[in-house]
Amino acid sequence: MTASNADLIAGLIRSVPDFPKPGVDFKDITPLLGSPNGFSAAIEELVRAAPEDLDVVVGIEARGFVFAAPVALALGVGFVPVRKPGKLPCEVFSKSFDLEYGRETLTIHQDAIPSGSRVMIVDDILATGGTLAATAGLLGQLGVELAQVSVLMELEALGGRRVLQDAGIDHFHAIVKG
């Protein structure tokens, strides 16, 4: 990772206090997305950190889609979305989990990824770890190998990395920490 890319990315993620509810310090990526140099640097760093021999990049609704799809394209592999309930038209696996500010459920098509495939999850932020751990659980139901989880920013104070470790996820990469 280049220090200048990490600095550029960190400088384009702004904090919005008390959103979506009091006490939450929301990390807004829209300035990063609005910057061609910043967005390009983010994709470049996520691609650089990707393990070899991947088959699929998984992105989590909604902000993970923005990063996972171009990473998959750059790597020459498929992209698979993990979505909220009611958004995928075929048979799905689902997993519920707690968020920093509520409860959520995620789904993936049961036939989305062939068993034995090597997969990388890409998302924007690691906060409490619930979203990423739930997505890893969905991938486990598909019988795939989780090669890595990559995010733009890890919010270390929220303890998400410990949640990932407890879920058996030991290949984790964050471009910046906050």
VMD Tcl script that builds the backbone (N, CA, C; Angstrom):
set m [mol new atoms 534]
animate dup $m
set s [atomselect $m all]
$s set {name element resname resid chain x y z} {
  {N N MET 1 A 0.857 -1.179 0.000}
  {CA C MET 1 A 0.000 0.000 0.000}
  {C C MET 1 A 0.893 1.229 0.000}
  {N N THR 2 A 0.502 2.186 -0.809}
  {CA C THR 2 A 1.278 3.411 -0.787}
  {C C THR 2 A 0.718 4.349 0.275}
  {N N ALA 3 A 1.631 4.975 1.011}
  {CA C ALA 3 A 1.217 5.892 2.075}
  {C C ALA 3 A 0.399 7.035 1.512}
  {N N SER 4 A 0.766 7.511 0.327}
  {CA C SER 4 A 0.031 8.632 -0.248}
  {C C SER 4 A -1.404 8.235 -0.592}
  {N N ASN 5 A -1.610 7.020 -1.102}
  {CA C ASN 5 A -2.978 6.553 -1.376}
  {C C ASN 5 A -3.778 6.441 -0.083}
  {N N ALA 6 A -3.189 5.870 0.945}
  {CA C ALA 6 A -3.892 5.724 2.223}
  {C C ALA 6 A -4.245 7.088 2.800}
  {N N ASP 7 A -3.324 8.036 2.711}
  {CA C ASP 7 A -3.590 9.388 3.212}
  {C C ASP 7 A -4.696 10.064 2.414}
  {N N LEU 8 A -4.653 9.900 1.090}
  {CA C LEU 8 A -5.692 10.480 0.232}
  {C C LEU 8 A -7.057 9.903 0.593}
  {N N ILE 9 A -7.135 8.588 0.725}
  {CA C ILE 9 A -8.394 7.913 1.047}
  {C C ILE 9 A -8.909 8.357 2.412}
  {N N ALA 10 A -8.042 8.345 3.406}
  {CA C ALA 10 A -8.447 8.755 4.762}
  {C C ALA 10 A -8.960 10.194 4.769}
  {N N GLY 11 A -8.317 11.053 4.006}
  {CA C GLY 11 A -8.709 12.452 3.970}
  {C C GLY 11 A -10.044 12.707 3.284}
  {N N LEU 12 A -10.517 11.730 2.520}
  {CA C LEU 12 A -11.780 11.882 1.801}
  {C C LEU 12 A -12.946 11.144 2.459}
  {N N ILE 13 A -12.719 10.544 3.613}
  {CA C ILE 13 A -13.806 9.917 4.378}
  {C C ILE 13 A -14.104 10.842 5.547}
  {N N ARG 14 A -15.306 11.393 5.563}
  {CA C ARG 14 A -15.625 12.351 6.619}
  {C C ARG 14 A -16.507 11.723 7.685}
  {N N SER 15 A -16.385 12.231 8.881}
  {CA C SER 15 A -17.203 11.794 10.014}
  {C C SER 15 A -18.435 12.674 10.115}
  {N N VAL 16 A -19.581 12.021 10.333}
  {CA C VAL 16 A -20.844 12.735 10.537}
  {C C VAL 16 A -21.374 12.299 11.901}
  {N N PRO 17 A -21.234 13.163 12.920}
  {CA C PRO 17 A -21.663 12.783 14.267}
  {C C PRO 17 A -23.185 12.616 14.354}
  {N N ASP 18 A -23.580 11.664 15.191}
  {CA C ASP 18 A -24.991 11.441 15.518}
  {C C ASP 18 A -25.848 11.080 14.310}
  {N N PHE 19 A -25.284 10.344 13.372}
  {CA C PHE 19 A -26.045 9.832 12.230}
  {C C PHE 19 A -25.796 8.345 12.107}
  {N N PRO 20 A -26.804 7.530 11.946}
  {CA C PRO 20 A -28.221 7.828 11.780}
  {C C PRO 20 A -28.987 8.020 13.094}
  {N N LYS 21 A -28.248 7.902 14.207}
  {CA C LYS 21 A -28.888 8.153 15.502}
  {C C LYS 21 A -27.841 8.717 16.456}
  {N N PRO 22 A -28.265 9.333 17.555}
  {CA C PRO 22 A -27.312 9.915 18.506}
  {C C PRO 22 A -26.290 8.886 19.006}
  {N N GLY 23 A -25.050 9.329 19.071}
  {CA C GLY 23 A -23.968 8.483 19.558}
  {C C GLY 23 A -23.197 7.758 18.472}
  {N N VAL 24 A -23.736 7.697 17.252}
  {CA C VAL 24 A -23.049 7.038 16.143}
  {C C VAL 24 A -22.241 8.078 15.376}
  {N N ASP 25 A -20.968 7.751 15.108}
  {CA C ASP 25 A -20.096 8.603 14.303}
  {C C ASP 25 A -20.009 7.966 12.924}
  {N N PHE 26 A -20.906 8.351 12.027}
  {CA C PHE 26 A -21.028 7.758 10.694}
  {C C PHE 26 A -19.854 8.157 9.817}
  {N N LYS 27 A -19.312 7.203 9.086}
  {CA C LYS 27 A -18.218 7.473 8.156}
  {C C LYS 27 A -18.803 7.600 6.751}
  {N N ASP 28 A -18.785 8.825 6.237}
  {CA C ASP 28 A -19.380 9.152 4.947}
  {C C ASP 28 A -18.329 9.043 3.849}
  {N N ILE 29 A -18.563 8.138 2.895}
  {CA C ILE 29 A -17.615 7.917 1.804}
  {C C ILE 29 A -17.951 8.725 0.557}
  {N N THR 30 A -19.037 9.514 0.577}
  {CA C THR 30 A -19.407 10.232 -0.645}
  {C C THR 30 A -18.334 11.204 -1.127}
  {N N PRO 31 A -17.573 11.879 -0.240}
  {CA C PRO 31 A -16.466 12.705 -0.777}
  {C C PRO 31 A -15.421 11.860 -1.506}
  {N N LEU 32 A -15.152 10.665 -1.027}
  {CA C LEU 32 A -14.206 9.765 -1.691}
  {C C LEU 32 A -14.731 9.372 -3.067}
  {N N LEU 33 A -16.005 9.015 -3.135}
  {CA C LEU 33 A -16.596 8.616 -4.407}
  {C C LEU 33 A -16.642 9.770 -5.399}
  {N N GLY 34 A -16.772 10.990 -4.901}
  {CA C GLY 34 A -16.825 12.164 -5.757}
  {C C GLY 34 A -15.469 12.616 -6.269}
  {N N SER 35 A -14.413 11.998 -5.755}
  {CA C SER 35 A -13.060 12.344 -6.178}
  {C C SER 35 A -12.519 11.252 -7.103}
  {N N PRO 36 A -12.328 11.548 -8.391}
  {CA C PRO 36 A -11.783 10.514 -9.272}
  {C C PRO 36 A -10.452 9.952 -8.779}
  {N N ASN 37 A -9.591 10.821 -8.242}
  {CA C ASN 37 A -8.292 10.352 -7.739}
  {C C ASN 37 A -8.467 9.487 -6.491}
  {N N GLY 38 A -9.352 9.907 -5.594}
  {CA C GLY 38 A -9.587 9.146 -4.373}
  {C C GLY 38 A -10.228 7.802 -4.642}
  {N N PHE 39 A -11.267 7.790 -5.474}
  {CA C PHE 39 A -11.957 6.540 -5.803}
  {C C PHE 39 A -11.003 5.580 -6.506}
  {N N SER 40 A -10.229 6.099 -7.446}
  {CA C SER 40 A -9.250 5.272 -8.161}
  {C C SER 40 A -8.212 4.697 -7.194}
  {N N ALA 41 A -7.747 5.524 -6.258}
  {CA C ALA 41 A -6.767 5.054 -5.271}
  {C C ALA 41 A -7.352 3.948 -4.403}
  {N N ALA 42 A -8.615 4.074 -4.033}
  {CA C ALA 42 A -9.261 3.050 -3.211}
  {C C ALA 42 A -9.327 1.720 -3.959}
  {N N ILE 43 A -9.753 1.765 -5.204}
  {CA C ILE 43 A -9.838 0.527 -6.002}
  {C C ILE 43 A -8.444 -0.059 -6.198}
  {N N GLU 44 A -7.475 0.787 -6.504}
  {CA C GLU 44 A -6.088 0.342 -6.686}
  {C C GLU 44 A -5.574 -0.385 -5.441}
  {N N GLU 45 A -5.813 0.161 -4.266}
  {CA C GLU 45 A -5.329 -0.454 -3.024}
  {C C GLU 45 A -6.062 -1.761 -2.713}
  {N N LEU 46 A -7.354 -1.816 -2.989}
  {CA C LEU 46 A -8.102 -3.059 -2.757}
  {C C LEU 46 A -7.626 -4.156 -3.710}
  {N N VAL 47 A -7.363 -3.796 -4.950}
  {CA C VAL 47 A -6.854 -4.771 -5.931}
  {C C VAL 47 A -5.458 -5.226 -5.527}
  {N N ARG 48 A -4.611 -4.297 -5.123}
  {CA C ARG 48 A -3.240 -4.627 -4.725}
  {C C ARG 48 A -3.212 -5.626 -3.564}
  {N N ALA 49 A -4.166 -5.510 -2.642}
  {CA C ALA 49 A -4.204 -6.370 -1.459}
  {C C ALA 49 A -4.859 -7.718 -1.701}
  {N N ALA 50 A -5.444 -7.903 -2.865}
  {CA C ALA 50 A -6.181 -9.145 -3.146}
  {C C ALA 50 A -5.247 -10.348 -3.221}
  {N N PRO 51 A -5.672 -11.459 -2.637}
  {CA C PRO 51 A -4.874 -12.684 -2.766}
  {C C PRO 51 A -4.946 -13.238 -4.193}
  {N N GLU 52 A -4.008 -14.107 -4.502}
  {CA C GLU 52 A -3.979 -14.713 -5.834}
  {C C GLU 52 A -5.055 -15.786 -5.962}
  {N N ASP 53 A -5.350 -16.111 -7.195}
  {CA C ASP 53 A -6.238 -17.230 -7.535}
  {C C ASP 53 A -7.655 -17.081 -6.980}
  {N N LEU 54 A -8.181 -15.873 -6.995}
  {CA C LEU 54 A -9.573 -15.664 -6.599}
  {C C LEU 54 A -10.497 -16.070 -7.727}
  {N N ASP 55 A -11.699 -16.493 -7.352}
  {CA C ASP 55 A -12.741 -16.796 -8.325}
  {C C ASP 55 A -13.842 -15.746 -8.319}
  {N N VAL 56 A -14.089 -15.144 -7.153}
  {CA C VAL 56 A -15.224 -14.245 -6.996}
  {C C VAL 56 A -14.891 -13.169 -5.956}
  {N N VAL 57 A -15.422 -11.966 -6.196}
  {CA C VAL 57 A -15.423 -10.901 -5.197}
  {C C VAL 57 A -16.876 -10.699 -4.787}
  {N N VAL 58 A -17.118 -10.701 -3.484}
  {CA C VAL 58 A -18.454 -10.505 -2.931}
  {C C VAL 58 A -18.540 -9.097 -2.368}
  {N N GLY 59 A -19.613 -8.397 -2.702}
  {CA C GLY 59 A -19.867 -7.064 -2.177}
  {C C GLY 59 A -21.157 -7.049 -1.390}
  {N N ILE 60 A -21.173 -6.262 -0.328}
  {CA C ILE 60 A -22.306 -6.215 0.595}
  {C C ILE 60 A -23.114 -4.942 0.344}
  {N N GLU 61 A -24.434 -5.111 0.265}
  {CA C GLU 61 A -25.335 -3.971 0.048}
  {C C GLU 61 A -25.173 -2.935 1.141}
  {N N ALA 62 A -25.147 -1.722 0.800}
  {CA C ALA 62 A -25.112 -1.149 -0.529}
  {C C ALA 62 A -23.729 -0.583 -0.841}
  {N N ARG 63 A -23.066 -0.043 0.148}
  {CA C ARG 63 A -21.797 0.635 -0.143}
  {C C ARG 63 A -20.698 -0.330 -0.568}
  {N N GLY 64 A -20.775 -1.574 -0.172}
  {CA C GLY 64 A -19.792 -2.549 -0.621}
  {C C GLY 64 A -19.848 -2.805 -2.109}
  {N N PHE 65 A -21.044 -2.669 -2.717}
  {CA C PHE 65 A -21.176 -2.854 -4.167}
  {C C PHE 65 A -20.282 -1.889 -4.923}
  {N N VAL 66 A -20.210 -0.660 -4.435}
  {CA C VAL 66 A -19.489 0.409 -5.124}
  {C C VAL 66 A -18.015 0.051 -5.288}
  {N N PHE 67 A -17.462 -0.670 -4.324}
  {CA C PHE 67 A -16.043 -1.023 -4.362}
  {C C PHE 67 A -15.804 -2.436 -4.898}
  {N N ALA 68 A -16.655 -3.369 -4.543}
  {CA C ALA 68 A -16.431 -4.766 -4.924}
  {C C ALA 68 A -16.548 -4.996 -6.425}
  {N N ALA 69 A -17.513 -4.361 -7.074}
  {CA C ALA 69 A -17.687 -4.591 -8.511}
  {C C ALA 69 A -16.469 -4.144 -9.322}
  {N N PRO 70 A -15.935 -2.924 -9.121}
  {CA C PRO 70 A -14.743 -2.567 -9.898}
  {C C PRO 70 A -13.504 -3.377 -9.506}
  {N N VAL 71 A -13.424 -3.822 -8.266}
  {CA C VAL 71 A -12.309 -4.688 -7.870}
  {C C VAL 71 A -12.398 -6.013 -8.623}
  {N N ALA 72 A -13.597 -6.599 -8.681}
  {CA C ALA 72 A -13.787 -7.857 -9.428}
  {C C ALA 72 A -13.415 -7.672 -10.893}
  {N N LEU 73 A -13.863 -6.582 -11.484}
  {CA C LEU 73 A -13.550 -6.304 -12.883}
  {C C LEU 73 A -12.042 -6.198 -13.087}
  {N N ALA 74 A -11.358 -5.458 -12.216}
  {CA C ALA 74 A -9.905 -5.293 -12.335}
  {C C ALA 74 A -9.163 -6.619 -12.160}
  {N N LEU 75 A -9.704 -7.499 -11.332}
  {CA C LEU 75 A -9.069 -8.795 -11.086}
  {C C LEU 75 A -9.458 -9.846 -12.131}
  {N N GLY 76 A -10.445 -9.548 -12.949}
  {CA C GLY 76 A -10.896 -10.494 -13.966}
  {C C GLY 76 A -11.677 -11.658 -13.390}
  {N N VAL 77 A -12.423 -11.400 -12.305}
  {CA C VAL 77 A -13.231 -12.449 -11.672}
  {C C VAL 77 A -14.680 -11.974 -11.562}
  {N N GLY 78 A -15.549 -12.878 -11.147}
  {CA C GLY 78 A -16.957 -12.537 -11.002}
  {C C GLY 78 A -17.237 -11.698 -9.766}
  {N N PHE 79 A -18.391 -11.039 -9.798}
  {CA C PHE 79 A -18.896 -10.266 -8.674}
  {C C PHE 79 A -20.226 -10.869 -8.240}
  {N N VAL 80 A -20.386 -11.054 -6.926}
  {CA C VAL 80 A -21.638 -11.576 -6.380}
  {C C VAL 80 A -22.122 -10.624 -5.290}
  {N N PRO 81 A -23.393 -10.192 -5.389}
  {CA C PRO 81 A -23.933 -9.302 -4.363}
  {C C PRO 81 A -24.529 -10.063 -3.183}
  {N N VAL 82 A -24.322 -9.521 -1.989}
  {CA C VAL 82 A -25.028 -9.950 -0.785}
  {C C VAL 82 A -26.011 -8.827 -0.493}
  {N N ARG 83 A -27.313 -9.203 -0.382}
  {CA C ARG 83 A -28.355 -8.181 -0.335}
  {C C ARG 83 A -29.237 -8.322 0.889}
  {N N LYS 84 A -30.022 -7.276 1.110}
  {CA C LYS 84 A -31.024 -7.298 2.166}
  {C C LYS 84 A -32.194 -8.169 1.715}
  {N N PRO 85 A -33.021 -8.629 2.650}
  {CA C PRO 85 A -34.124 -9.532 2.300}
  {C C PRO 85 A -35.076 -8.942 1.257}
  {N N GLY 86 A -35.582 -9.841 0.406}
  {CA C GLY 86 A -36.562 -9.447 -0.585}
  {C C GLY 86 A -35.994 -8.837 -1.845}
  {N N LYS 87 A -34.673 -8.800 -1.977}
  {CA C LYS 87 A -34.038 -8.162 -3.136}
  {C C LYS 87 A -33.506 -9.163 -4.162}
  {N N LEU 88 A -33.337 -10.413 -3.770}
  {CA C LEU 88 A -32.840 -11.436 -4.684}
  {C C LEU 88 A -33.998 -12.344 -5.087}
  {N N PRO 89 A -34.137 -12.655 -6.386}
  {CA C PRO 89 A -35.335 -13.329 -6.871}
  {C C PRO 89 A -35.388 -14.849 -6.703}
  {N N CYS 90 A -34.269 -15.493 -6.435}
  {CA C CYS 90 A -34.264 -16.963 -6.355}
  {C C CYS 90 A -34.076 -17.411 -4.907}
  {N N GLU 91 A -33.913 -18.711 -4.696}
  {CA C GLU 91 A -33.739 -19.255 -3.346}
  {C C GLU 91 A -32.466 -18.689 -2.722}
  {N N VAL 92 A -32.585 -18.281 -1.454}
  {CA C VAL 92 A -31.456 -17.636 -0.775}
  {C C VAL 92 A -31.154 -18.309 0.552}
  {N N PHE 93 A -29.912 -18.128 0.994}
  {CA C PHE 93 A -29.537 -18.345 2.381}
  {C C PHE 93 A -29.641 -16.976 3.040}
  {N N SER 94 A -29.993 -16.934 4.320}
  {CA C SER 94 A -30.066 -15.651 5.013}
  {C C SER 94 A -29.412 -15.757 6.382}
  {N N LYS 95 A -28.957 -14.615 6.860}
  {CA C LYS 95 A -28.273 -14.540 8.149}
  {C C LYS 95 A -28.601 -13.197 8.787}
  {N N SER 96 A -29.059 -13.238 10.043}
  {CA C SER 96 A -29.352 -12.019 10.796}
  {C C SER 96 A -28.222 -11.734 11.768}
  {N N PHE 97 A -28.042 -10.447 12.103}
  {CA C PHE 97 A -26.938 -10.037 12.969}
  {C C PHE 97 A -27.244 -8.660 13.540}
  {N N ASP 98 A -26.464 -8.267 14.554}
  {CA C ASP 98 A -26.610 -6.956 15.178}
  {C C ASP 98 A -25.651 -5.956 14.546}
  {N N LEU 99 A -26.135 -4.733 14.386}
  {CA C LEU 99 A -25.335 -3.612 13.906}
  {C C LEU 99 A -25.008 -2.699 15.074}
  {N N GLU 100 A -24.177 -1.708 14.809}
  {CA C GLU 100 A -23.877 -0.692 15.816}
  {C C GLU 100 A -25.156 0.044 16.219}
  {N N TYR 101 A -26.122 0.123 15.288}
  {CA C TYR 101 A -27.333 0.901 15.545}
  {C C TYR 101 A -28.607 0.159 15.132}
  {N N GLY 102 A -28.651 -1.162 15.310}
  {CA C GLY 102 A -29.870 -1.905 14.993}
  {C C GLY 102 A -29.599 -3.371 14.706}
  {N N ARG 103 A -30.537 -3.986 13.998}
  {CA C ARG 103 A -30.445 -5.391 13.610}
  {C C ARG 103 A -30.708 -5.475 12.117}
  {N N GLU 104 A -30.032 -6.391 11.436}
  {CA C GLU 104 A -30.155 -6.514 9.994}
  {C C GLU 104 A -30.120 -7.979 9.591}
  {N N THR 105 A -30.567 -8.253 8.386}
  {CA C THR 105 A -30.481 -9.577 7.781}
  {C C THR 105 A -29.891 -9.415 6.393}
  {N N LEU 106 A -29.031 -10.338 6.009}
  {CA C LEU 106 A -28.444 -10.369 4.675}
  {C C LEU 106 A -28.776 -11.689 4.002}
  {N N THR 107 A -28.793 -11.672 2.662}
  {CA C THR 107 A -29.099 -12.870 1.893}
  {C C THR 107 A -28.132 -13.016 0.716}
  {N N ILE 108 A -28.001 -14.252 0.256}
  {CA C ILE 108 A -27.228 -14.556 -0.949}
  {C C ILE 108 A -27.938 -15.691 -1.669}
  {N N HIS 109 A -27.927 -15.660 -2.999}
  {CA C HIS 109 A -28.510 -16.766 -3.757}
  {C C HIS 109 A -27.811 -18.073 -3.385}
  {N N GLN 110 A -28.596 -19.123 -3.246}
  {CA C GLN 110 A -28.035 -20.422 -2.880}
  {C C GLN 110 A -27.117 -20.984 -3.963}
  {N N ASP 111 A -27.288 -20.542 -5.197}
  {CA C ASP 111 A -26.447 -21.021 -6.298}
  {C C ASP 111 A -25.475 -19.939 -6.793}
  {N N ALA 112 A -25.179 -18.955 -5.952}
  {CA C ALA 112 A -24.387 -17.798 -6.382}
  {C C ALA 112 A -22.935 -18.122 -6.709}
  {N N ILE 113 A -22.347 -19.039 -5.949}
  {CA C ILE 113 A -20.918 -19.324 -6.096}
  {C C ILE 113 A -20.715 -20.825 -5.991}
  {N N PRO 114 A -20.014 -21.430 -6.936}
  {CA C PRO 114 A -19.759 -22.866 -6.845}
  {C C PRO 114 A -18.946 -23.229 -5.602}
  {N N SER 115 A -19.302 -24.329 -4.994}
  {CA C SER 115 A -18.578 -24.841 -3.829}
  {C C SER 115 A -17.100 -24.982 -4.171}
  {N N GLY 116 A -16.234 -24.635 -3.215}
  {CA C GLY 116 A -14.796 -24.743 -3.413}
  {C C GLY 116 A -14.149 -23.504 -4.011}
  {N N SER 117 A -14.942 -22.533 -4.437}
  {CA C SER 117 A -14.392 -21.304 -5.018}
  {C C SER 117 A -13.640 -20.501 -3.957}
  {N N ARG 118 A -12.627 -19.743 -4.421}
  {CA C ARG 118 A -11.898 -18.823 -3.538}
  {C C ARG 118 A -12.524 -17.437 -3.681}
  {N N VAL 119 A -12.892 -16.876 -2.517}
  {CA C VAL 119 A -13.697 -15.660 -2.502}
  {C C VAL 119 A -13.049 -14.592 -1.621}
  {N N MET 120 A -13.201 -13.332 -2.050}
  {CA C MET 120 A -12.807 -12.191 -1.235}
  {C C MET 120 A -14.051 -11.325 -1.018}
  {N N ILE 121 A -14.282 -10.942 0.227}
  {CA C ILE 121 A -15.351 -9.999 0.552}
  {C C ILE 121 A -14.746 -8.604 0.551}
  {N N VAL 122 A -15.448 -7.653 -0.078}
  {CA C VAL 122 A -15.035 -6.254 -0.072}
  {C C VAL 122 A -16.182 -5.423 0.482}
  {N N ASP 123 A -15.878 -4.553 1.450}
  {CA C ASP 123 A -16.866 -3.632 1.990}
  {C C ASP 123 A -16.177 -2.305 2.287}
  {N N ASP 124 A -16.965 -1.322 2.668}
  {CA C ASP 124 A -16.392 -0.002 2.906}
  {C C ASP 124 A -15.786 0.133 4.296}
  {N N ILE 125 A -16.518 -0.298 5.340}
  {CA C ILE 125 A -16.097 -0.046 6.713}
  {C C ILE 125 A -16.207 -1.313 7.558}
  {N N LEU 126 A -15.220 -1.576 8.386}
  {CA C LEU 126 A -15.346 -2.563 9.455}
  {C C LEU 126 A -15.620 -1.781 10.726}
  {N N ALA 127 A -16.821 -1.931 11.258}
  {CA C ALA 127 A -17.191 -1.275 12.518}
  {C C ALA 127 A -17.259 -2.354 13.591}
  {N N THR 128 A -18.439 -2.865 13.870}
  {CA C THR 128 A -18.595 -3.878 14.916}
  {C C THR 128 A -18.317 -5.292 14.419}
  {N N GLY 129 A -18.241 -5.479 13.113}
  {CA C GLY 129 A -17.922 -6.782 12.547}
  {C C GLY 129 A -19.118 -7.638 12.199}
  {N N GLY 130 A -20.301 -7.232 12.601}
  {CA C GLY 130 A -21.490 -8.046 12.367}
  {C C GLY 130 A -21.793 -8.301 10.910}
  {N N THR 131 A -21.704 -7.275 10.087}
  {CA C THR 131 A -22.020 -7.413 8.664}
  {C C THR 131 A -21.049 -8.368 7.981}
  {N N LEU 132 A -19.771 -8.187 8.233}
  {CA C LEU 132 A -18.766 -9.035 7.594}
  {C C LEU 132 A -18.818 -10.467 8.118}
  {N N ALA 133 A -19.023 -10.643 9.419}
  {CA C ALA 133 A -19.132 -11.997 9.974}
  {C C ALA 133 A -20.366 -12.707 9.429}
  {N N ALA 134 A -21.475 -11.984 9.287}
  {CA C ALA 134 A -22.691 -12.584 8.722}
  {C C ALA 134 A -22.460 -12.990 7.272}
  {N N THR 135 A -21.781 -12.140 6.513}
  {CA C THR 135 A -21.490 -12.469 5.115}
  {C C THR 135 A -20.585 -13.694 5.032}
  {N N ALA 136 A -19.593 -13.772 5.900}
  {CA C ALA 136 A -18.735 -14.961 5.936}
  {C C ALA 136 A -19.557 -16.202 6.270}
  {N N GLY 137 A -20.528 -16.064 7.168}
  {CA C GLY 137 A -21.413 -17.180 7.490}
  {C C GLY 137 A -22.220 -17.633 6.290}
  {N N LEU 138 A -22.700 -16.685 5.506}
  {CA C LEU 138 A -23.431 -17.035 4.282}
  {C C LEU 138 A -22.521 -17.785 3.308}
  {N N LEU 139 A -21.290 -17.323 3.179}
  {CA C LEU 139 A -20.343 -17.990 2.282}
  {C C LEU 139 A -20.032 -19.402 2.764}
  {N N GLY 140 A -19.984 -19.569 4.094}
  {CA C GLY 140 A -19.785 -20.908 4.648}
  {C C GLY 140 A -20.899 -21.854 4.244}
  {N N GLN 141 A -22.127 -21.350 4.156}
  {CA C GLN 141 A -23.252 -22.180 3.727}
  {C C GLN 141 A -23.109 -22.606 2.273}
  {N N LEU 142 A -22.378 -21.818 1.488}
  {CA C LEU 142 A -22.150 -22.156 0.084}
  {C C LEU 142 A -20.970 -23.115 -0.101}
  {N N GLY 143 A -20.178 -23.319 0.955}
  {CA C GLY 143 A -19.035 -24.223 0.854}
  {C C GLY 143 A -17.861 -23.648 0.094}
  {N N VAL 144 A -17.673 -22.329 0.177}
  {CA C VAL 144 A -16.552 -21.691 -0.515}
  {C C VAL 144 A -15.430 -21.394 0.466}
  {N N GLU 145 A -14.262 -21.077 -0.072}
  {CA C GLU 145 A -13.112 -20.703 0.750}
  {C C GLU 145 A -13.034 -19.183 0.834}
  {N N LEU 146 A -13.119 -18.655 2.032}
  {CA C LEU 146 A -12.966 -17.217 2.222}
  {C C LEU 146 A -11.477 -16.908 2.279}
  {N N ALA 147 A -10.963 -16.358 1.188}
  {CA C ALA 147 A -9.532 -16.079 1.083}
  {C C ALA 147 A -9.142 -14.800 1.809}
  {N N GLN 148 A -10.068 -13.805 1.844}
  {CA C GLN 148 A -9.734 -12.530 2.477}
  {C C GLN 148 A -10.977 -11.660 2.621}
  {N N VAL 149 A -10.929 -10.799 3.625}
  {CA C VAL 149 A -11.884 -9.707 3.788}
  {C C VAL 149 A -11.085 -8.421 3.669}
  {N N SER 150 A -11.541 -7.508 2.800}
  {CA C SER 150 A -10.859 -6.225 2.602}
  {C C SER 150 A -11.859 -5.086 2.742}
  {N N VAL 151 A -11.427 -4.035 3.448}
  {CA C VAL 151 A -12.266 -2.852 3.641}
  {C C VAL 151 A -11.439 -1.589 3.423}
  {N N LEU 152 A -12.145 -0.492 3.189}
  {CA C LEU 152 A -11.463 0.796 3.100}
  {C C LEU 152 A -10.958 1.236 4.454}
  {N N MET 153 A -11.849 1.147 5.477}
  {CA C MET 153 A -11.517 1.692 6.788}
  {C C MET 153 A -11.949 0.744 7.895}
  {N N GLU 154 A -11.067 0.574 8.866}
  {CA C GLU 154 A -11.378 -0.178 10.074}
  {C C GLU 154 A -11.521 0.797 11.233}
  {N N LEU 155 A -12.652 0.754 11.912}
  {CA C LEU 155 A -12.880 1.572 13.108}
  {C C LEU 155 A -12.456 0.730 14.305}
  {N N GLU 156 A -11.194 0.832 14.664}
  {CA C GLU 156 A -10.592 -0.054 15.659}
  {C C GLU 156 A -11.301 -0.028 17.006}
  {N N ALA 157 A -11.789 1.113 17.432}
  {CA C ALA 157 A -12.398 1.248 18.757}
  {C C ALA 157 A -13.676 0.427 18.911}
  {N N LEU 158 A -14.286 0.032 17.796}
  {CA C LEU 158 A -15.547 -0.719 17.873}
  {C C LEU 158 A -15.342 -2.233 17.963}
  {N N GLY 159 A -14.107 -2.695 17.862}
  {CA C GLY 159 A -13.797 -4.103 18.111}
  {C C GLY 159 A -14.211 -5.089 17.047}
  {N N GLY 160 A -14.429 -4.635 15.840}
  {CA C GLY 160 A -14.856 -5.533 14.769}
  {C C GLY 160 A -13.857 -6.612 14.415}
  {N N ARG 161 A -12.585 -6.301 14.511}
  {CA C ARG 161 A -11.574 -7.307 14.154}
  {C C ARG 161 A -11.670 -8.529 15.075}
  {N N ARG 162 A -11.958 -8.293 16.358}
  {CA C ARG 162 A -12.116 -9.401 17.303}
  {C C ARG 162 A -13.317 -10.271 16.896}
  {N N VAL 163 A -14.394 -9.649 16.465}
  {CA C VAL 163 A -15.575 -10.390 16.006}
  {C C VAL 163 A -15.204 -11.250 14.791}
  {N N LEU 164 A -14.429 -10.688 13.874}
  {CA C LEU 164 A -13.993 -11.460 12.707}
  {C C LEU 164 A -13.100 -12.620 13.128}
  {N N GLN 165 A -12.169 -12.366 14.037}
  {CA C GLN 165 A -11.296 -13.442 14.516}
  {C C GLN 165 A -12.111 -14.537 15.194}
  {N N ASP 166 A -13.091 -14.143 16.003}
  {CA C ASP 166 A -13.954 -15.122 16.672}
  {C C ASP 166 A -14.768 -15.936 15.669}
  {N N ALA 167 A -15.030 -15.345 14.488}
  {CA C ALA 167 A -15.765 -16.045 13.426}
  {C C ALA 167 A -14.825 -16.869 12.546}
  {N N GLY 168 A -13.540 -16.925 12.911}
  {CA C GLY 168 A -12.573 -17.711 12.153}
  {C C GLY 168 A -11.994 -17.008 10.943}
  {N N ILE 169 A -12.161 -15.702 10.859}
  {CA C ILE 169 A -11.643 -14.934 9.727}
  {C C ILE 169 A -10.277 -14.379 10.120}
  {N N ASP 170 A -9.238 -14.904 9.490}
  {CA C ASP 170 A -7.896 -14.477 9.866}
  {C C ASP 170 A -7.152 -13.759 8.740}
  {N N HIS 171 A -7.760 -13.647 7.580}
  {CA C HIS 171 A -7.156 -12.917 6.468}
  {C C HIS 171 A -7.962 -11.646 6.258}
  {N N PHE 172 A -7.472 -10.563 6.872}
  {CA C PHE 172 A -8.189 -9.292 6.878}
  {C C PHE 172 A -7.250 -8.172 6.466}
  {N N HIS 173 A -7.779 -7.236 5.654}
  {CA C HIS 173 A -6.979 -6.100 5.201}
  {C C HIS 173 A -7.828 -4.835 5.257}
  {N N ALA 174 A -7.291 -3.778 5.843}
  {CA C ALA 174 A -7.918 -2.459 5.858}
  {C C ALA 174 A -6.925 -1.450 5.295}
  {N N ILE 175 A -7.394 -0.584 4.418}
  {CA C ILE 175 A -6.511 0.427 3.846}
  {C C ILE 175 A -6.157 1.475 4.881}
  {N N VAL 176 A -7.162 1.967 5.627}
  {CA C VAL 176 A -6.906 2.962 6.651}
  {C C VAL 176 A -7.598 2.547 7.952}
  {N N LYS 177 A -7.120 3.086 9.048}
  {CA C LYS 177 A -7.717 2.813 10.357}
  {C C LYS 177 A -8.145 4.127 10.981}
  {N N GLY 178 A -9.249 4.054 11.687}
  {CA C GLY 178 A -9.764 5.280 12.299}
  {C C GLY 178 A -10.355 5.018 13.655}
}
mol reanalyze $m
mol bondsrecalc $m
mol representation Tube
mol addrep $m
